[in-house]
Amino acid sequence: MKEIHFIKSDLKPMKNEKYGFEWGTPSYDNHGFFTLNESETEILIAGKTHGEWAKEFSLPLHIIYAPIMLQNVRNFKRVFKNEYPNGKIRFAGKVNSHPSVFKMMAGEGIGADVASINEMHSALQGGMDPFNMDVNGNAKSNKLIDEAVSKNMFFIADSFEEMEIINERAPHQNKKARIAIRVAGFNMNNVTDANIFTAGVWSKFGEDIRNIPKIMQ
């Protein structure tokens, strides 16, 4: 089979020699999502032609290629096993909240990070264990909090005030909430680009680290 070049790029993927996978911008598809038919005249998308997909499901169509997603998860699992054995892997529901995707993630033994009622319900519909679900986000509704408490999900509070709200609502269900607090206010200049800071000196997310000593008193 001929090598198929879809992305013209001078950037070469960086190789992680220790764990045996690459990251970066590949110059061609090497995951099997795009292939050629036997006569090498037509591109196949996950084994079917564009026309076959359109006839079966109509357009527009969003195709999720499971082998790539599963390989990414297994790469993370391999790194965590060796470098962060006490760490937990969570699939971000905001990436794709279809129940079938959550089902794949649950099958790999990882949890989910959800930030809305819809994401939560999709994860549960996909078979995700509530105990392995983290409830995140800076705009949690009381309905989201109450349902998450009832199912013993883990909360990532976005502020001390939110932590207090969760702790106030949990006893109504004779529950004690599992909570961590998100912290921001760090100097991120040598970490990532200022345009995408989520834990920098100023951030709409998280409690300022300068407030943590007082909160812990």
N, CA and C atoms as a LAMMPS dump frame, in Angstrom:
ITEM: TIMESTEP
0
ITEM: NUMBER OF ATOMS
651
ITEM: BOX BOUNDS ff ff ff
-5.0000000000000000e+02 5.0000000000000000e+02
-5.0000000000000000e+02 5.0000000000000000e+02
-5.0000000000000000e+02 5.0000000000000000e+02
ITEM: ATOMS id mol type element x y z
1 1 1 N 0.835 -1.191 0
2 1 2 C 0 0 0
3 1 3 C 0.875 1.248 0
4 2 1 N 0.472 2.217 -0.772
5 2 2 C 1.228 3.458 -0.853
6 2 3 C 1.049 4.271 0.427
7 3 1 N 2.078 5.032 0.751
8 3 2 C 1.991 5.937 1.888
9 3 3 C 1.149 7.142 1.491
10 4 1 N 0.169 7.508 2.336
11 4 2 C -0.754 8.589 2.001
12 4 3 C -0.354 9.846 2.747
13 5 1 N -0.069 10.914 2.029
14 5 2 C 0.308 12.184 2.646
15 5 3 C -0.884 13.119 2.645
16 6 1 N -1.37 13.442 3.851
17 6 2 C -2.521 14.326 3.957
18 6 3 C -2.138 15.707 4.488
19 7 1 N -1.139 15.781 5.326
20 7 2 C -0.756 17.046 5.938
21 7 3 C 0.652 17.394 5.504
22 8 1 N 0.804 18.501 4.81
23 8 2 C 2.128 18.941 4.416
24 8 3 C 2.72 19.769 5.556
25 9 1 N 3.776 19.282 6.118
26 9 2 C 4.365 19.958 7.268
27 9 3 C 5.846 19.642 7.335
28 10 1 N 6.62 20.639 7.72
29 10 2 C 8.05 20.433 7.919
30 10 3 C 8.349 20.022 9.359
31 11 1 N 7.31 20.044 10.207
32 11 2 C 7.502 19.692 11.6
33 11 3 C 7.549 18.178 11.75
34 12 1 N 8.553 17.686 12.424
35 12 2 C 8.693 16.253 12.651
36 12 3 C 8.212 15.911 14.064
37 13 1 N 7.459 14.838 14.218
38 13 2 C 7.007 14.451 15.558
39 13 3 C 8.18 14.156 16.471
40 14 1 N 8.059 14.54 17.732
41 14 2 C 9.081 14.221 18.713
42 14 3 C 8.837 12.809 19.223
43 15 1 N 9.865 12.046 19.322
44 15 2 C 9.747 10.657 19.738
45 15 3 C 10.038 10.53 21.227
46 16 1 N 9.128 9.899 21.947
47 16 2 C 9.365 9.575 23.338
48 16 3 C 9.984 8.186 23.378
49 17 1 N 11.286 8.13 23.469
50 17 2 C 11.99 6.856 23.369
51 17 3 C 11.618 5.916 24.508
52 18 1 N 11.371 6.482 25.686
53 18 2 C 11.109 5.641 26.849
54 18 3 C 9.804 4.886 26.723
55 19 1 N 8.772 5.575 26.198
56 19 2 C 7.456 4.955 26.157
57 19 3 C 7.031 4.545 24.759
58 20 1 N 7.826 4.88 23.752
59 20 2 C 7.606 4.336 22.425
60 20 3 C 6.478 4.94 21.628
61 21 1 N 6.125 6.22 21.877
62 21 2 C 5.114 6.854 21.052
63 21 3 C 5.547 8.269 20.714
64 22 1 N 4.856 8.852 19.746
65 22 2 C 5.224 10.176 19.264
66 22 3 C 4.145 11.189 19.615
67 23 1 N 4.576 12.443 19.737
68 23 2 C 3.623 13.53 19.812
69 23 3 C 4.119 14.643 18.902
70 24 1 N 3.282 15.616 18.655
71 24 2 C 3.663 16.68 17.713
72 24 3 C 2.759 16.639 16.496
73 25 1 N 3.223 17.192 15.39
74 25 2 C 2.427 17.257 14.168
75 25 3 C 2.952 16.243 13.157
76 26 1 N 2.229 15.153 12.932
77 26 2 C 2.701 14.163 11.962
78 26 3 C 2.54 14.677 10.54
79 27 1 N 3.393 14.214 9.628
80 27 2 C 3.313 14.65 8.233
81 27 3 C 2.412 13.733 7.414
82 28 1 N 1.922 12.657 8.011
83 28 2 C 0.994 11.773 7.308
84 28 3 C 0.197 10.969 8.33
85 29 1 N -0.905 10.421 7.868
86 29 2 C -1.74 9.601 8.737
87 29 3 C -1.143 8.203 8.84
88 30 1 N -0.789 7.802 10.046
89 30 2 C -0.215 6.475 10.219
90 30 3 C -1.002 5.664 11.24
91 31 1 N -2.271 6.023 11.425
92 31 2 C -3.1 5.339 12.403
93 31 3 C -4.11 4.389 11.765
94 32 1 N -4.211 4.394 10.442
95 32 2 C -5.159 3.52 9.793
96 32 3 C -6.534 4.12 9.61
97 33 1 N -6.735 5.368 10.008
98 33 2 C -8.033 6.011 9.823
99 33 3 C -8.273 6.271 8.343
100 34 1 N -7.261 6.764 7.664
101 34 2 C -7.31 6.941 6.208
102 34 3 C -6.467 5.85 5.549
103 35 1 N -7.067 5.118 4.616
104 35 2 C -6.347 4.099 3.859
105 35 3 C -6.788 4.194 2.399
106 36 1 N -6.239 3.314 1.563
107 36 2 C -6.639 3.24 0.159
108 36 3 C -7.353 1.927 -0.107
109 37 1 N -8.261 1.942 -1.093
110 37 2 C -8.903 0.689 -1.473
111 37 3 C -7.892 -0.198 -2.198
112 38 1 N -8.307 -1.406 -2.576
113 38 2 C -7.383 -2.39 -3.155
114 38 3 C -6.719 -1.884 -4.437
115 39 1 N -7.452 -1.11 -5.212
116 39 2 C -6.861 -0.587 -6.453
117 39 3 C -6.071 0.691 -6.219
118 40 1 N -6.034 1.136 -4.959
119 40 2 C -5.285 2.33 -4.573
120 40 3 C -5.734 3.568 -5.357
121 41 1 N -7.036 3.642 -5.593
122 41 2 C -7.576 4.777 -6.35
123 41 3 C -8.517 5.638 -5.527
124 42 1 N -8.951 5.135 -4.386
125 42 2 C -9.924 5.88 -3.595
126 42 3 C -9.571 5.807 -2.114
127 43 1 N -9.702 6.937 -1.452
128 43 2 C -9.408 6.991 -0.021
129 43 3 C -10.567 6.4 0.771
130 44 1 N -10.228 5.557 1.74
131 44 2 C -11.216 4.991 2.642
132 44 3 C -11.107 5.68 3.998
133 45 1 N -12.245 5.979 4.583
134 45 2 C -12.295 6.588 5.906
135 45 3 C -12.783 5.522 6.875
136 46 1 N -11.891 5.068 7.737
137 46 2 C -12.21 3.978 8.665
138 46 3 C -12.791 2.784 7.922
139 47 1 N -12.241 2.49 6.757
140 47 2 C -12.618 1.307 6
141 47 3 C -13.752 1.474 5.018
142 48 1 N -14.384 2.654 4.969
143 48 2 C -15.488 2.891 4.046
144 48 3 C -15.22 4.132 3.206
145 49 1 N -15.798 4.152 2.015
146 49 2 C -15.668 5.329 1.171
147 49 3 C -16.573 6.435 1.698
148 50 1 N -16.281 7.644 1.246
149 50 2 C -17.101 8.793 1.612
150 50 3 C -18.568 8.541 1.247
151 51 1 N -18.789 7.979 0.063
152 51 2 C -20.14 7.703 -0.392
153 51 3 C -20.871 6.701 0.475
154 52 1 N -20.16 5.679 0.936
155 52 2 C -20.775 4.669 1.802
156 52 3 C -21.208 5.266 3.132
157 53 1 N -20.365 6.098 3.694
158 53 2 C -20.717 6.764 4.946
159 53 3 C -21.946 7.646 4.75
160 54 1 N -21.937 8.449 3.668
161 54 2 C -23.042 9.371 3.406
162 54 3 C -24.353 8.625 3.184
163 55 1 N -24.291 7.486 2.472
164 55 2 C -25.506 6.719 2.188
165 55 3 C -26.089 6.106 3.455
166 56 1 N -25.22 5.652 4.335
167 56 2 C -25.69 4.962 5.539
168 56 3 C -26.174 5.919 6.617
169 57 1 N -25.482 7.069 6.768
170 57 2 C -25.801 7.965 7.885
171 57 3 C -26.222 9.365 7.461
172 58 1 N -26.068 9.71 6.166
173 58 2 C -26.296 11.062 5.626
174 58 3 C -25.229 12.022 6.164
175 59 1 N -25.215 13.221 5.621
176 59 2 C -24.219 14.218 5.989
177 59 3 C -24.903 15.441 6.591
178 60 1 N -24.231 16.221 7.437
179 60 2 C -22.838 16.075 7.889
180 60 3 C -22.686 14.905 8.866
181 61 1 N -21.474 14.402 8.954
182 61 2 C -21.209 13.227 9.771
183 61 3 C -19.895 13.408 10.527
184 62 1 N -19.935 13.128 11.801
185 62 2 C -18.747 13.184 12.65
186 62 3 C -18.338 11.762 12.977
187 63 1 N -17.169 11.343 12.491
188 63 2 C -16.706 9.966 12.689
189 63 3 C -15.657 9.939 13.795
190 64 1 N -15.882 9.101 14.782
191 64 2 C -14.928 8.916 15.875
192 64 3 C -14.192 7.604 15.627
193 65 1 N -12.881 7.687 15.502
194 65 2 C -12.096 6.487 15.194
195 65 3 C -11.535 5.915 16.488
196 66 1 N -12.166 4.854 16.976
197 66 2 C -11.847 4.297 18.283
198 66 3 C -10.379 3.885 18.453
199 67 1 N -9.743 3.235 17.459
200 67 2 C -8.356 2.788 17.696
201 67 3 C -7.405 3.912 18.108
202 68 1 N -7.567 5.102 17.537
203 68 2 C -6.679 6.21 17.894
204 68 3 C -6.947 6.654 19.329
205 69 1 N -8.216 6.814 19.676
206 69 2 C -8.556 7.242 21.032
207 69 3 C -8.066 6.228 22.064
208 70 1 N -8.259 4.952 21.775
209 70 2 C -7.848 3.923 22.719
210 70 3 C -6.333 3.871 22.863
211 71 1 N -5.618 4.079 21.758
212 71 2 C -4.159 4.073 21.835
213 71 3 C -3.655 5.248 22.663
214 72 1 N -4.3 6.408 22.513
215 72 2 C -3.912 7.573 23.322
216 72 3 C -4.114 7.29 24.81
217 73 1 N -5.252 6.681 25.147
218 73 2 C -5.526 6.351 26.546
219 73 3 C -4.475 5.378 27.078
220 74 1 N -4.14 4.377 26.282
221 74 2 C -3.167 3.381 26.731
222 74 3 C -1.778 3.981 26.884
223 75 1 N -1.459 4.973 26.059
224 75 2 C -0.191 5.681 26.234
225 75 3 C -0.162 6.406 27.574
226 76 1 N -1.265 7.086 27.901
227 76 2 C -1.348 7.77 29.188
228 76 3 C -1.244 6.77 30.335
229 77 1 N -1.92 5.65 30.206
230 77 2 C -1.894 4.645 31.266
231 77 3 C -0.483 4.118 31.485
232 78 1 N 0.257 3.945 30.406
233 78 2 C 1.627 3.442 30.512
234 78 3 C 2.519 4.449 31.246
235 79 1 N 2.36 5.721 30.92
236 79 2 C 3.153 6.761 31.581
237 79 3 C 2.78 6.855 33.06
238 80 1 N 1.489 6.853 33.35
239 80 2 C 1.059 6.977 34.746
240 80 3 C 1.521 5.788 35.574
241 81 1 N 1.474 4.604 34.993
242 81 2 C 1.895 3.416 35.727
243 81 3 C 3.348 3.529 36.158
244 82 1 N 4.186 4.093 35.302
245 82 2 C 5.616 4.172 35.591
246 82 3 C 6.019 5.431 36.343
247 83 1 N 5.368 6.545 36.07
248 83 2 C 5.802 7.825 36.634
249 83 3 C 4.882 8.373 37.717
250 84 1 N 3.591 8.079 37.631
251 84 2 C 2.633 8.622 38.594
252 84 3 C 1.703 7.505 39.073
253 85 1 N 2.24 6.506 39.763
254 85 2 C 1.441 5.325 40.125
255 85 3 C 0.232 5.638 40.994
256 86 1 N 0.242 6.761 41.696
257 86 2 C -0.899 7.122 42.531
258 86 3 C -1.863 8.07 41.815
259 87 1 N -1.544 8.417 40.574
260 87 2 C -2.384 9.329 39.817
261 87 3 C -3.597 8.635 39.223
262 88 1 N -4.598 9.436 38.885
263 88 2 C -5.82 8.934 38.275
264 88 3 C -6.035 9.625 36.93
265 89 1 N -6.429 8.869 35.927
266 89 2 C -6.661 9.412 34.59
267 89 3 C -8.154 9.66 34.401
268 90 1 N -8.475 10.85 33.895
269 90 2 C -9.86 11.222 33.649
270 90 3 C -10.022 11.716 32.213
271 91 1 N -11.027 11.201 31.522
272 91 2 C -11.354 11.663 30.181
273 91 3 C -12.22 12.912 30.299
274 92 1 N -11.832 13.987 29.598
275 92 2 C -12.57 15.244 29.664
276 92 3 C -13.839 15.153 28.826
277 93 1 N -14.991 15.197 29.485
278 93 2 C -16.249 15.071 28.783
279 93 3 C -16.48 16.159 27.748
280 94 1 N -15.856 17.316 27.944
281 94 2 C -16.044 18.414 26.997
282 94 3 C -15.448 18.088 25.622
283 95 1 N -14.55 17.112 25.555
284 95 2 C -13.953 16.726 24.279
285 95 3 C -14.982 16.057 23.383
286 96 1 N -15.699 15.111 23.954
287 96 2 C -16.753 14.412 23.212
288 96 3 C -17.618 13.697 24.241
289 97 1 N -18.854 14.128 24.371
290 97 2 C -19.705 13.603 25.439
291 97 3 C -20.688 12.525 24.966
292 98 1 N -20.396 11.882 23.843
293 98 2 C -21.28 10.808 23.378
294 98 3 C -21.13 9.598 24.307
295 99 1 N -22.243 8.966 24.697
296 99 2 C -22.16 7.798 25.59
297 99 3 C -21.229 6.701 25.096
298 100 1 N -21.135 6.512 23.773
299 100 2 C -20.264 5.454 23.247
300 100 3 C -18.799 5.746 23.533
301 101 1 N -18.445 7.04 23.566
302 101 2 C -17.071 7.406 23.881
303 101 3 C -16.791 7.141 25.355
304 102 1 N -17.715 7.535 26.207
305 102 2 C -17.557 7.244 27.636
306 102 3 C -17.487 5.731 27.874
307 103 1 N -18.24 4.964 27.094
308 103 2 C -18.214 3.507 27.232
309 103 3 C -16.818 2.971 26.933
310 104 1 N -16.168 3.512 25.892
311 104 2 C -14.797 3.097 25.574
312 104 3 C -13.856 3.428 26.717
313 105 1 N -14.002 4.639 27.28
314 105 2 C -13.122 5.064 28.365
315 105 3 C -13.326 4.192 29.605
316 106 1 N -14.594 3.887 29.909
317 106 2 C -14.882 3.025 31.059
318 106 3 C -14.281 1.64 30.854
319 107 1 N -14.319 1.164 29.612
320 107 2 C -13.745 -0.133 29.298
321 107 3 C -12.245 -0.18 29.502
322 108 1 N -11.601 0.985 29.428
323 108 2 C -10.153 1.06 29.664
324 108 3 C -9.817 1.271 31.135
325 109 1 N -10.857 1.375 31.963
326 109 2 C -10.627 1.488 33.398
327 109 3 C -10.282 2.875 33.88
328 110 1 N -10.586 3.913 33.074
329 110 2 C -10.313 5.276 33.519
330 110 3 C -11.632 5.972 33.838
331 111 1 N -11.545 7.126 34.491
332 111 2 C -12.729 7.867 34.878
333 111 3 C -13.037 8.993 33.911
334 112 1 N -13.941 9.888 34.351
335 112 2 C -14.376 10.987 33.499
336 112 3 C -14.424 12.284 34.282
337 113 1 N -14.151 13.366 33.579
338 113 2 C -14.265 14.721 34.118
339 113 3 C -15.473 15.359 33.438
340 114 1 N -16.493 15.72 34.217
341 114 2 C -17.717 16.271 33.643
342 114 3 C -18.002 17.645 34.246
343 115 1 N -18.665 18.506 33.454
344 115 2 C -18.894 19.878 33.913
345 115 3 C -20.334 20.324 33.692
346 116 1 N -21.242 19.38 33.457
347 116 2 C -22.638 19.744 33.262
348 116 3 C -23.504 18.514 33.503
349 117 1 N -24.812 18.761 33.666
350 117 2 C -25.756 17.662 33.831
351 117 3 C -25.723 16.737 32.618
352 118 1 N -25.673 17.323 31.422
353 118 2 C -25.686 16.501 30.206
354 118 3 C -24.455 15.614 30.111
355 119 1 N -23.279 16.168 30.405
356 119 2 C -22.058 15.365 30.382
357 119 3 C -22.142 14.254 31.431
358 120 1 N -22.654 14.593 32.596
359 120 2 C -22.79 13.606 33.655
360 120 3 C -23.689 12.456 33.225
361 121 1 N -24.856 12.783 32.678
362 121 2 C -25.795 11.744 32.274
363 121 3 C -25.252 10.897 31.132
364 122 1 N -24.526 11.522 30.211
365 122 2 C -23.929 10.766 29.104
366 122 3 C -22.89 9.778 29.621
367 123 1 N -22.089 10.229 30.592
368 123 2 C -21.071 9.346 31.166
369 123 3 C -21.719 8.172 31.883
370 124 1 N -22.775 8.437 32.631
371 124 2 C -23.475 7.362 33.334
372 124 3 C -24.139 6.41 32.346
373 125 1 N -24.712 6.961 31.281
374 125 2 C -25.331 6.13 30.249
375 125 3 C -24.297 5.241 29.578
376 126 1 N -23.056 5.744 29.476
377 126 2 C -21.982 4.961 28.879
378 126 3 C -21.385 3.928 29.821
379 127 1 N -21.889 3.863 31.045
380 127 2 C -21.418 2.85 31.982
381 127 3 C -20.283 3.3 32.879
382 128 1 N -20.03 4.595 32.963
383 128 2 C -18.954 5.096 33.809
384 128 3 C -19.312 4.93 35.291
385 129 1 N -18.373 4.466 36.081
386 129 2 C -18.566 4.319 37.519
387 129 3 C -18.621 5.713 38.149
388 130 1 N -19.719 6.079 38.832
389 130 2 C -19.819 7.415 39.431
390 130 3 C -18.655 7.748 40.361
391 131 1 N -18.13 6.743 41.053
392 131 2 C -17.022 6.993 41.981
393 131 3 C -15.793 7.505 41.249
394 132 1 N -15.665 7.171 39.958
395 132 2 C -14.515 7.594 39.161
396 132 3 C -14.822 8.815 38.301
397 133 1 N -15.856 9.556 38.676
398 133 2 C -16.227 10.757 37.925
399 133 3 C -15.923 12.004 38.743
400 134 1 N -15.218 12.94 38.133
401 134 2 C -14.897 14.223 38.752
402 134 3 C -15.833 15.29 38.204
403 135 1 N -16.43 16.08 39.085
404 135 2 C -17.325 17.165 38.686
405 135 3 C -16.538 18.469 38.74
406 136 1 N -16.353 19.063 37.581
407 136 2 C -15.468 20.221 37.444
408 136 3 C -16.254 21.42 36.931
409 137 1 N -15.548 22.531 36.697
410 137 2 C -16.177 23.71 36.117
411 137 3 C -16.45 24.796 37.135
412 138 1 N -16.573 26.023 36.635
413 138 2 C -16.746 27.165 37.538
414 138 3 C -18.179 27.686 37.576
415 139 1 N -19.14 26.882 37.141
416 139 2 C -20.535 27.321 37.152
417 139 3 C -21.451 26.141 37.46
418 140 1 N -21.155 25.418 38.519
419 140 2 C -21.942 24.238 38.875
420 140 3 C -23.323 24.662 39.397
421 141 1 N -24.353 24.073 38.86
422 141 2 C -25.701 24.356 39.337
423 141 3 C -25.988 23.538 40.589
424 142 1 N -26.978 23.974 41.372
425 142 2 C -27.368 23.201 42.551
426 142 3 C -27.85 21.813 42.153
427 143 1 N -28.516 21.71 41.007
428 143 2 C -28.995 20.416 40.527
429 143 3 C -27.826 19.48 40.24
430 144 1 N -26.79 20.013 39.6
431 144 2 C -25.598 19.217 39.31
432 144 3 C -24.935 18.774 40.61
433 145 1 N -24.809 19.703 41.555
434 145 2 C -24.174 19.385 42.831
435 145 3 C -24.944 18.302 43.566
436 146 1 N -26.276 18.452 43.638
437 146 2 C -27.09 17.495 44.39
438 146 3 C -27.014 16.096 43.791
439 147 1 N -27.09 16.003 42.469
440 147 2 C -27.047 14.675 41.852
441 147 3 C -25.668 14.049 42.006
442 148 1 N -24.622 14.863 41.894
443 148 2 C -23.265 14.34 42.059
444 148 3 C -23.023 13.871 43.485
445 149 1 N -23.543 14.615 44.461
446 149 2 C -23.427 14.203 45.863
447 149 3 C -24.13 12.867 46.078
448 150 1 N -25.333 12.721 45.503
449 150 2 C -26.117 11.502 45.708
450 150 3 C -25.412 10.27 45.171
451 151 1 N -24.534 10.467 44.151
452 151 2 C -23.838 9.344 43.523
453 151 3 C -22.383 9.249 43.976
454 152 1 N -22.026 10.057 44.993
455 152 2 C -20.675 10.008 45.584
456 152 3 C -19.572 10.319 44.576
457 153 1 N -19.829 11.269 43.679
458 153 2 C -18.801 11.697 42.739
459 153 3 C -17.807 12.62 43.436
460 154 1 N -16.683 12.834 42.795
461 154 2 C -15.62 13.658 43.367
462 154 3 C -15.742 15.082 42.821
463 155 1 N -15.719 16.07 43.704
464 155 2 C -15.85 17.462 43.297
465 155 3 C -14.494 18.155 43.222
466 156 1 N -14.323 18.96 42.19
467 156 2 C -13.196 19.89 42.125
468 156 3 C -13.806 21.281 42.247
469 157 1 N -13.788 21.809 43.457
470 157 2 C -14.387 23.118 43.717
471 157 3 C -13.541 24.203 43.074
472 158 1 N -14.212 25.181 42.487
473 158 2 C -13.498 26.234 41.785
474 158 3 C -13.146 27.395 42.702
475 159 1 N -13.698 27.4 43.905
476 159 2 C -13.408 28.463 44.871
477 159 3 C -13.766 27.957 46.257
478 160 1 N -13.32 28.705 47.263
479 160 2 C -13.663 28.334 48.631
480 160 3 C -15.162 28.483 48.858
481 161 1 N -15.762 29.521 48.255
482 161 2 C -17.206 29.719 48.385
483 161 3 C -17.978 28.52 47.834
484 162 1 N -17.514 28.001 46.693
485 162 2 C -18.187 26.842 46.115
486 162 3 C -18.008 25.613 46.996
487 163 1 N -16.852 25.482 47.578
488 163 2 C -16.613 24.364 48.486
489 163 3 C -17.593 24.414 49.656
490 164 1 N -17.842 25.608 50.171
491 164 2 C -18.791 25.76 51.272
492 164 3 C -20.207 25.382 50.841
493 165 1 N -20.585 25.783 49.612
494 165 2 C -21.922 25.453 49.1
495 165 3 C -22.104 23.946 49.002
496 166 1 N -21.084 23.266 48.474
497 166 2 C -21.161 21.805 48.34
498 166 3 C -21.282 21.153 49.712
499 167 1 N -20.481 21.62 50.658
500 167 2 C -20.509 21.046 52.003
501 167 3 C -21.815 21.349 52.731
502 168 1 N -22.452 22.462 52.383
503 168 2 C -23.739 22.793 52.995
504 168 3 C -24.868 21.925 52.44
505 169 1 N -24.766 21.567 51.148
506 169 2 C -25.842 20.808 50.503
507 169 3 C -25.726 19.307 50.761
508 170 1 N -24.529 18.816 50.95
509 170 2 C -24.332 17.377 51.117
510 170 3 C -25.079 16.786 52.313
511 171 1 N -25.084 17.45 53.495
512 171 2 C -25.775 16.843 54.648
513 171 3 C -27.266 16.628 54.441
514 172 1 N -27.894 17.356 53.524
515 172 2 C -29.318 17.16 53.25
516 172 3 C -29.588 15.755 52.717
517 173 1 N -28.543 15.114 52.192
518 173 2 C -28.672 13.739 51.693
519 173 3 C -27.938 12.755 52.606
520 174 1 N -27.592 13.24 53.799
521 174 2 C -26.813 12.419 54.742
522 174 3 C -25.523 11.928 54.092
523 175 1 N -24.911 12.822 53.349
524 175 2 C -23.658 12.504 52.656
525 175 3 C -22.55 13.454 53.098
526 176 1 N -21.339 12.989 52.941
527 176 2 C -20.158 13.825 53.124
528 176 3 C -19.447 13.884 51.786
529 177 1 N -19.378 15.076 51.211
530 177 2 C -18.842 15.226 49.858
531 177 3 C -17.34 14.993 49.809
532 178 1 N -16.898 14.402 48.708
533 178 2 C -15.466 14.268 48.422
534 178 3 C -15.056 15.478 47.582
535 179 1 N -14.146 16.294 48.094
536 179 2 C -13.836 17.57 47.443
537 179 3 C -12.336 17.858 47.438
538 180 1 N -11.889 18.438 46.33
539 180 2 C -10.581 19.087 46.246
540 180 3 C -10.848 20.507 45.753
541 181 1 N -9.908 21.403 45.93
542 181 2 C -10.096 22.772 45.476
543 181 3 C -9.076 23.102 44.394
544 182 1 N -9.539 23.749 43.354
545 182 2 C -8.656 24.152 42.258
546 182 3 C -7.914 25.419 42.66
547 183 1 N -6.617 25.431 42.411
548 183 2 C -5.775 26.556 42.837
549 183 3 C -5.156 27.23 41.621
550 184 1 N -5.158 28.549 41.627
551 184 2 C -4.541 29.343 40.561
552 184 3 C -3.648 30.4 41.203
553 185 1 N -3.11 31.278 40.358
554 185 2 C -2.26 32.353 40.867
555 185 3 C -0.771 32.078 40.776
556 186 1 N -0.387 31.15 39.891
557 186 2 C 1.021 30.776 39.752
558 186 3 C 1.689 31.565 38.628
559 187 1 N 2.989 31.743 38.736
560 187 2 C 3.764 32.345 37.654
561 187 3 C 3.99 31.282 36.589
562 188 1 N 3.324 31.444 35.45
563 188 2 C 3.341 30.422 34.409
564 188 3 C 4.199 30.817 33.208
565 189 1 N 5.005 31.831 33.346
566 189 2 C 5.72 32.391 32.191
567 189 3 C 6.586 31.374 31.459
568 190 1 N 7.178 30.444 32.158
569 190 2 C 8.059 29.475 31.515
570 190 3 C 7.378 28.124 31.296
571 191 1 N 6.049 28.106 31.41
572 191 2 C 5.32 26.852 31.293
573 191 3 C 4.56 26.765 29.982
574 192 1 N 3.782 27.791 29.685
575 192 2 C 2.974 27.765 28.47
576 192 3 C 2.684 29.192 28.02
577 193 1 N 1.977 29.337 26.915
578 193 2 C 1.685 30.654 26.36
579 193 3 C 0.653 31.385 27.212
580 194 1 N 0.848 32.69 27.373
581 194 2 C -0.036 33.488 28.219
582 194 3 C -1.486 33.459 27.74
583 195 1 N -1.692 33.223 26.447
584 195 2 C -3.047 33.212 25.899
585 195 3 C -3.882 32.034 26.391
586 196 1 N -3.238 31.01 26.91
587 196 2 C -3.992 29.836 27.342
588 196 3 C -3.748 29.505 28.821
589 197 1 N -3.306 30.485 29.604
590 197 2 C -3.151 30.267 31.039
591 197 3 C -4.5 29.921 31.669
592 198 1 N -4.538 28.909 32.509
593 198 2 C -5.741 28.64 33.31
594 198 3 C -5.395 28.569 34.793
595 199 1 N -4.125 28.778 35.123
596 199 2 C -3.722 28.765 36.53
597 199 3 C -2.725 29.883 36.81
598 200 1 N -2.721 30.911 35.946
599 200 2 C -1.768 31.999 36.075
600 200 3 C -2.106 32.971 37.193
601 201 1 N -1.333 34.048 37.253
602 201 2 C -1.531 35.065 38.294
603 201 3 C -2.959 35.594 38.253
604 202 1 N -3.487 35.766 37.037
605 202 2 C -4.917 36.079 36.903
606 202 3 C -5.575 34.937 36.149
607 203 1 N -6.672 34.452 36.684
608 203 2 C -7.419 33.392 36.016
609 203 3 C -8.863 33.433 36.488
610 204 1 N -9.782 33.135 35.579
611 204 2 C -11.187 33.045 35.984
612 204 3 C -11.471 31.712 36.662
613 205 1 N -10.489 30.822 36.67
614 205 2 C -10.646 29.519 37.296
615 205 3 C -9.862 29.457 38.598
616 206 1 N -10.385 28.778 39.575
617 206 2 C -9.615 28.434 40.753
618 206 3 C -9.506 29.517 41.809
619 207 1 N -9.134 29.069 43.009
620 207 2 C -8.898 29.957 44.14
621 207 3 C -7.459 30.448 44.095
622 208 1 N -7.264 31.74 44.339
623 208 2 C -5.911 32.311 44.34
624 208 3 C -5.082 31.652 45.432
625 209 1 N -3.883 31.235 45.073
626 209 2 C -3.027 30.514 46.019
627 209 3 C -2.711 31.346 47.256
628 210 1 N -2.77 32.666 47.124
629 210 2 C -2.495 33.525 48.278
630 210 3 C -3.569 33.405 49.349
631 211 1 N -4.736 32.899 48.974
632 211 2 C -5.829 32.75 49.943
633 211 3 C -5.816 31.398 50.655
634 212 1 N -5.01 30.47 50.157
635 212 2 C -5.033 29.112 50.693
636 212 3 C -4.615 29.028 52.152
637 213 1 N -3.536 29.708 52.608
638 213 2 C -3.183 29.618 54.029
639 213 3 C -4.328 30.023 54.96
640 214 1 N -5.044 31.084 54.61
641 214 2 C -6.164 31.532 55.435
642 214 3 C -7.292 30.508 55.426
643 215 1 N -7.549 29.908 54.253
644 215 2 C -8.607 28.901 54.151
645 215 3 C -8.288 27.691 55.013
646 216 1 N -7.017 27.332 55.116
647 216 2 C -6.61 26.139 55.843
648 216 3 C -6.546 26.337 57.35
649 217 1 N -6.645 27.58 57.801
650 217 2 C -6.562 27.837 59.245
651 217 3 C -7.787 27.276 59.987
